[in-house]
Every structure is written in structure tokens, then in C-alpha cells.
Amino acid sequence: LCLLAACAEEQGTTSMESSSLGVSSLAEPSTAPVISLPSEGESEESSSVMISDVFPEESSEESDVSEEVSLPEESSEPAQSSEPEESSEPEESKEPEESKEPEENTKPHKVNGFIVDGDRGMEPFGGSAKGGGYTAEVFNEFKKRVGENVNVYAMPLPLACAFYAPEGYEGSISRTADCFGGLRDGLENVTYVDVLGALNQHTDEYIYAKTDHHWMALGAYYAAEALCKEAGVEFDSLDRFTANSLDGFLGSIVTGYGVKELEKYPETFTWYEPIREYTAYYYSQNYDFKFEGTLFSTAKTYSKFIHGDSYAVRVETGVKNGRKLLVFKESYGNAFVPFLVDSYEYVYVIDYRYWSGDLADFVIENGIDDVLFLNVVNVTSTS
């Protein structure tokens, strides 16, 4: 699974390899003092939220702000002693310590690297404006490669903690704003899509899962709406989609990362299928044709969207506007793609974690008009 990525403070760093974008490598940013509010020209300590399945070749350093969530191995193992240990300088912690197996703990706490607040689990985030600025440089170089006739959009996606971080973990909120601000301010001839602002208007709706590390389809819908507004293409309301629901859903935080206390809070998993006719063609990682079908599998998990992560997809729709979009994404993009079939004539989807080709060459060879870099904040926060 993909967890999340570009301005993060964490135990490790991951990278969206510049080689896959067709641009030269850039030096990893140095750290800078932590700041509490986003503003131009300022930066906080640069770090990243690591996801093991996204280019794990980078070296890592421990950070006390957030934990590695792809393989959330962090645990709290306090030293046990028959006598209290004398200390002249007691340890301080910015955030509450993780409790491995809380007993009916009603206060926000951490389990296996995840913040748990009542019925909601979420990943913490530590990030920096400097990390966001570095990612902007990569996107800028890609824009130079593809030229002025290709529109390039940057859409960093926030984690649930950007909106729902409880008392004691509010740093995830400010660090997300810092990271996104650094990315936005560093872009040149690349359009920033403000999903953070768009989703902030809908925090009382079911836009993020509570037992899964992904967003819900409704959150993806509002993000797609923000893109289409920037791109100047038509976008249909939800009544142009058929809503389907599955009760009793328990997501990856419970089933994959072992936060068992959330088992008693099953969710309703909802997805929206387009009314408009379309055909989706699936390809291997080497872009060899595999099969055709719909944008939904029979899975009862987040893998329902575009059959999971491992395929490249080309979608042909009935829209006759001549526009071709390439979505360069990780797993959050899976729920996002179905909402584009009423807006583009062709939609290409590539998961950068499995792509080995030159993206700039692919764009030029296929006559792509718009390129969207859609990545979760912890991908965006890394070098």
C-alpha cells in the first residue's frame, strides 16, 4: 500500500525519483529552524513521512516529530526498574508518548505510529516549507522539459491529520500548511491546485476514512472539482454518478497496521460510479496491454478503485473536447480518477512507484495536454 508524502519529518525519507520525471537529480535540502506558521521565505526543519513502497533507497534519520507509517514499527518500551531512576534533566516530549495497548484510553494517543482519537485513526505529519520548495524545483524542471504547450498542475494532498489532529498533535496541522505553502511559493509556470483549502470547506462531511489511511471517495470528488476548475473543463455534480455503499468496512489502519481498538468502529464505505459510458484499458508496469474493463474491481476495500495500484490505465470517455490528461499519482489517485470521465476525452493514469519510463517523453509522444502531479503530503514532503 501507499501511505502518504513532500515536506515531512519522520524516521526516514523517500523520494519521487527525478529520473522517472525525466529531469536531473537535485541536491537534498538542508534543514532549517522550525516555524509555527506558514509564510514566504521561512522554513521549518525539513523531514519526511516515510512510506516503504515509494522509492525506499534513500537513507533515513530518526526524527521526534512523526513516525514511519508505512511500516509503523514504533513502540513505546519504557525502561522498568524496581527503583526510580534519578535524572537531573527529565525528558521532554512535544507530543504524548505512544501507548502500545491502551486500556479504554479515551484521550488521544498513539498506537503503532498512528494517532488514535476516539473512533478515528490517522497518520501524524511533520514537514517543512523547505521540503515543499524542493519538490517545486522538481516540478519546475519537468515543466521545462515538456514545454509551454503542456499545462502542469501540482496537487499535494493532505493527510487526515491536517484537519482532524486532536489536542497534543496540532503540529501536524501547521506543518502541513508550511509544507504546502513552500511548494506553492516555489512553483514557476506550474499551477498549484489548492486541495487543502477545498477540503477544509467540507470537514464535517465524510471525506476521510477513520479506519483506513486513505481518503474517502467524497474527498476525492472535491479534489477533482478543484482540478477541473483550474483546468477550465466541465465537471459534473454527484447526481451524474451512482452511489454504492458497503457497511462493516474496516480499513488498513486496523487490518494492515494492527490498531485493533478501532475494530469496534466499522465504517460505511461508499464509491461513486459514473453514469457516462467509458472504457478503461489496463497496462503492465512496462505499459504492455493487460485487459479492459471498468474503473472498479469487486474488492471490498480501497483496492476497489482502478483495481489497486499496480497498473497503468488509459480511459477513453464520450467527452469530445480533445483534452488529454495524465495523472501521475500514488494510491490516493485511485479514488480520484473516476470523477474525471465527464471532464476529459482521454485520461492516462500512471503510478510513479511502478513506472520506469521517462515521463516527459511519454507526455510528448502521446500528445498529453495536461499533467497532474497528485501525491499525498508525505510524498510531496520528501526530496
N, C-alpha and C positions, 0 to 999 in steps of 0.2 A: 504493500500500500504506500501511497504517497502521504506524508504528513505535510508540514507546511513551511515558507522561505524568504528576502533580501535585506534586512537590517538587524539581524538578531544576535542576542547574547546568549550563549549556550555552551555546552561542553564541547561541541565540535563545530566545524564549518563544513559546508558543502558548497558546490559550485555548479552553475549552469555553464558548461564549458564554452568558452568563446569560440572554439573550433567548430562546434556544431552550428553556430550562428554565421560562420564564415567571416569572423573578424579576428584580429590578432589578440593575443593574451594581454591582459593589463595587470599591473602590479597590484597586489593585495593591499587594501587601505590600512593605514596605521590607526591606532586607537587615539581617541581624543577625550577630553573631560566629559563626564555625564552632564546632560542638561535635562531639565524637567519639562520644559515647554518647547514646542517646535518653532524655530524661527530661522530665517535665512542667514547663512554664514556661520551658524553654530552647529556643533555636532556633539554627540554623546559617545560613550565608549562603544566602539564597534565590535559586534559579535554576531553570532548566528544561532538560529534554532536548527539543529541538525536533523536531517532525515536520511536514513541509511541507504535508501534506494535511489537517492539522487546524487550521483557522482561522488561516492564516498572516498575518493582518493585523496582529498585534502587532509592535511594534518589538523589536529584539534588541540585546544587548550581548555582547561576547566574554567567555568565561569560560575559565579554565585548568584546570577540573576535569574537564569532559567535552566531547565533541564533538557537533555536529549530526549525527544519524544518519539522518534522513530523506533527506537528500541529502549523504552523507558526503564532503564535498569537502576535508576537512582533509588536508594533506600536509606532510611534513617536507622542507623545502628548505634545508638548511644552507648558509650562505654559503661560497663557495670562494675561496681566496686562496693565492697562492704562498708567503706568509709568515704565520706565526701571528699572530693579532690580539691586541694587548695589551689586557688588561682587569683593572681593579682589583677589580671585583665580578663574579665569574663567575656566570652564570645558574644558578638552581636550579630543579629540576622535581620536583614531588611524585610524578609518575608517569613511567615510562620514555617516551622520545620515540618517536613513531610511525616505523616503518621502512616505506618505501613498497613496496619489493620485497625482503623479507628472503630471503637465500640460506640455505636449510636452517636457519633460525633456530629452535632448539629452546627458547629462552627465551620467556616471554610477551612479546608485543609488540603494536603496533597497526598495522593496515592499513586505510586508507580509513575511519578513525573507529571501527573495531571492534577489540576486544581479541581476539587470537588466542592460544590456549593449546593447543598440540598439535593435536588433531582438532576442537577446539571454537572457534567464533566467538561473540562476544556483545557487546552494546552496553554501554558504560560508563554509569554513572549518578551524577549529582551532584544532591543535593536538600537540602531543609531542612524542619524542623519547622514553620517559619512558613508555607511554601508549603502544607503539608498542612492547617494550621489555616485558611488562607484558603479552600481547597476545602471544608472542613467548613462554613464560613459559607454558601457557595452551596447546599449540600445542605440546610442548616437552613432557609434561606429557601424552598426548594422544598417542604419538608415543611409549612411554614406554609400554603402555597398550597393543597395538596391536602387538608389537614385530618387529623383524628385517625383517620378510618376507613380511611386508606390507610397501609400499612406501607412504610417507605422503608429500603432497605438500601444501604450503601456498601461496595463490594468493590474496593479498589485491588489491582492485580495487579503482582507484582514481575517485573522482568526476570531473565533467567538469571544475570546477574552478582551478584544478591543471594545466590546460593547457590554459584556456581562461580568467582567472581573470583579469579584467581591472585595469587601474591605480587607486590607492587608496585601492585596495583589493589584492595586490600582496602577502600579508602574507599567503593567502591560498596555494600559490604555495610552499613556503619554508616550511610551516608546514607539508604539505603532504610529502615532501621529508624527513623531520625529522622523521615523524611517520614511514614511510616505512623503513627507514634506521635502526631505533631502532628495528623493527620487524625482519628484515633480519639478523642483527648482533646478535640477541638473540637466533636464531634457533640452535638446536642441533639434528642432524640426520633427519632433516626435510628440504626438498628442497624448496628454495624460487623461485617463478616464477615472473620475473620482467616485469609485465604488464605496469607499469609506463614508463619504457624505451621503450617497444614495441609500445605503443600507441603514445609516443612522436615523433615517426618517421612518424606519419600519421595525424598530427593535421590539415593539410589542407584538409583532407577528412571528410566525414560526419559520424564521429564516435560517436558523442553525439547529442542527441536531443536538440533543443533550447527552446521548449515549454513544455518539459517533464523532470522530474528529472532523468530519466534513460539514458543509452547509446543507440545508435542505433545498429542494428544487425551487421553492418560493424565493429564497435568497438569490439563487442563480437567475431567476426571472428578472428581478430588479437590476441585477448587474448587466444582463443582456440589454435591458431597456436603456441603461446609461450608455452602453457602447453605441447602440443604434442611433441615439440622439446625437452623439458626437460625430458619427459617420454620415449622418444625413440620409438614412434609409428608413423605410417604413418599419413599424414594429406593431405587432398585433397584441391586443389585450388577452387576458387569460381565458375569456369566453371563446377564443379561437382554438382552445386546447381542451382535451378531455381529461378530467381529473380522475385519478385512480388512487386508492389507498390500501394500505396493508397494516392491520393492527398487530400489536405484540412485538414490534420491532426493537431489537437490541443491537446497537451498533458496535463498531470496532473498539471503542474505549472499554467496553465490557468483554466482548468476545475475543479481541486481539491483545488487549493490554491488561486484562485481568483486574479491572476495577469492579469487583464483584458487588460492592454495596449499591451500585446503580441498577443491579438486576431487578430490583423491586419497582423500577420506574420504566416499564416498557413504553415505547412511543408509537405514534401513528406515522408511518412512512408514506408520503404522498408524492406522486410523479404526474407529469402533465404530458400527454401525447398530442402532437399536432394534428389538427383536422386536415390541413393541406396535404396533398399527396407529395411524396418524395421517395427517393431510393437512396439507401446508404450502401456504399461499396467499402469492404474492409480489406486491408492490406497488411502484410507482414512488416516487421521492422526494416526489412530491405526493400519495402514497397513492392512486393510481389502480391498479386491479387489472391485473396483467400475465399471470400464469399460475399453475397449481397443480402440485405435484409432491412430491418428497421433500426431505429436508434435505441431500442430497448431489448434486453435479454429477459429470460424468465427468472432471473435471480431475485431473491427476496431481501437483498442487501443493496448497498450503494453500487455494487457492480451491475445493477440493472441498467445503468446508463452506459450507452455505447459499448456494451459487452466488456466493461472493465478498462484497464489501462493499456494493454499491450499492443493494440492495433493502431495503425494509421487509418483514417477514414476519409472518404470523399462523398459528399452529399450533393445530389442533384435535386433541385426543387422545381416547382412550377412557376417560380418568380422569373419574370422576363425583364430584368433590369440590367443584365450584363455584368453585374458586380460579382467578383470572386474574393472570398475572404479566406485567409489561412489563420487558424487558431493554433498557436504554439503554446502548449499547456502541460499541466500535470493533472492529478486526479480531480481537482475541483472543476476543471473544464468539462468533465464528462457530463455533469448535470446541466451545464451551461449551453452546450451545443444544440439540443432540441429546440430551444427558443429562437433559433436563427433561421429556421426553414421558411419563414414568411418574410425574410428581410434580404436574403442574398440568393442569387441564382445558383451559385456553387459555394459550398463550404468545405474547406480542407482542414483536417484535424491531425496534428502530429504531437505526440507525447515526447518531449525533449529528452526524457530519461532513457528512451529506447531508440532514439534517432541517431544514426551515424553519418548521415549525409551532410552536404553543405546547404544550409537553409537558404542562403541568399541565391544560390544557383537554382534551387527548387522554385523559389518565388519567380525568378525571371523566366525560367523555362516553361512554367505553367501559366504565365500571364496573370499572376495574382495582383489584384488592385489594392487590397487592404491586408495588413499583417497585424495580428493582435498577440502581444505577449501577455498571457494570462497566467499569473502564478501566485500561489499563496504566499503570504508575507514572509515565511521563513525561507522560501526560495529567493524571494526578492532581496532578502537581507544579507545574502552571502556574496562572497567575491566570485 
